[in-house]
Amino acid sequence: MQSAKKKRLQKVENAGKTRKWVVFTRTALGMCLSAGVVAVPKVAHAQYAGHISSYVVDVNSGAVLSQVDPDLQRYPASLTKLMTLYMAFRALKAGEITPDTTVPVSIHASTQAPSKLGLVPGTRFVVQQAILGLVTKSANDAACALGELLGGGDEVRFANMMTQQARALGMSNTTFRNASGLPDPDQVTTARDLSMLAQHLVQDFPEYYHYFSTPMFAFHGRMIPNHNPMLKTYAGADGMKTGYTDLAGHNLITSAQRSNVRLVGVVLGARSNPQRNAMMANILDQGFASEGVAPMAPLHPRTVLARNVRRRGHASGGSSAVFEVAEAPTGPRRYQPVAHGARHHTVASANVRMATSRHVVATKKKSRHQKG
């Protein structure tokens, strides 16, 4: 009886101590927060598809011509590959690798989700093929293999290198977690940050920029077409990249030059490819108009080999629609076969006047909007 009474008293005493500790902790935390001593980290959550962020900048002058929610946190999807390409171009320029450097294919790289080249583990291909696989088909297996090569065999290490490079370029709201852009909740960016990356690609590596306008390239006896619709429909467009995941929406970065004016446009989070493409054309048209450049008629879209392909590999007539999926599985791969005796170029260089190289002035960081 006495023992039971002591236990009850001890329980009450412990409960009292717990309440006092909770009150003390809350009070101390409140005082620290008010004094700015303790910073409680916020979990990063990028906005979902359906709410569009956009940005247009004059590459030569640095003038921002239009912007809509440019600092809203977004998922980059395959626009991530632009940083992978930046790292590859930097290594090429430094002489650390060459276009003919072999890239080993690991099991990890080969098992990446489509879109992909279908690389076989244990085989090798070369850096130039990896670059072309990224700019045309947005191949995730090629991006991962290239990232592993540049990261000393570790894609995670390479992603950390990508993030460090992003900070050096002024991309303060961007974090990378892989080389391809396949979904990761911590891999986030903004339209403003991506515009900085695109401008640096144009200005820092004029000798490699032509890769972005490659219409197609031959890989193991198959022709791999470029999925970027703006190259075929928008006058003056000569790069950059498309991207898509369910959460990111339909993303696009386009670089276009008319007269002596080069613009970079960014559209993130569109609901469909047609909406994304139309918005990009509209904001670029407005940008060129504000710079005093006369309007130009749209190009006639060409038939794209990656869509409406029959079982025997012949493109069905009458369609000029563009098919582009950056990350979502697309089922069995189909490529247009190389016709016997046909002449194809592995790399098609674009004859464009490049902007002079300069450093992009880091813009003032604005408040970050988040959606739960």
Secondary structure as UniProt FT lines:
FT   HELIX           2..34
FT   TURN            35..36
FT   TURN            49..50
FT   STRAND          53..58
FT   TURN            59..61
FT   STRAND          64..68
FT   TURN            70..71
FT   HELIX           77..80
FT   HELIX           81..93
FT   TURN            94..95
FT   TURN            99..100
FT   STRAND          102..104
FT   HELIX           107..110
FT   TURN            121..122
FT   STRAND          124..126
FT   HELIX           127..136
FT   HELIX           140..150
FT   TURN            151..153
FT   HELIX           155..168
FT   TURN            169..170
FT   TURN            172..173
FT   TURN            185..186
FT   STRAND          188..189
FT   HELIX           191..204
FT   TURN            206..208
FT   HELIX           209..213
FT   STRAND          216..219
FT   TURN            220..221
FT   STRAND          222..225
FT   HELIX           230..233
FT   TURN            235..236
FT   STRAND          237..245
FT   TURN            246..248
FT   STRAND          249..258
FT   TURN            259..260
FT   STRAND          261..270
FT   HELIX           273..290
FT   TURN            291..292
FT   TURN            305..306
FT   TURN            311..312
FT   TURN            317..318
FT   STRAND          336..337
FT   TURN            340..341
//
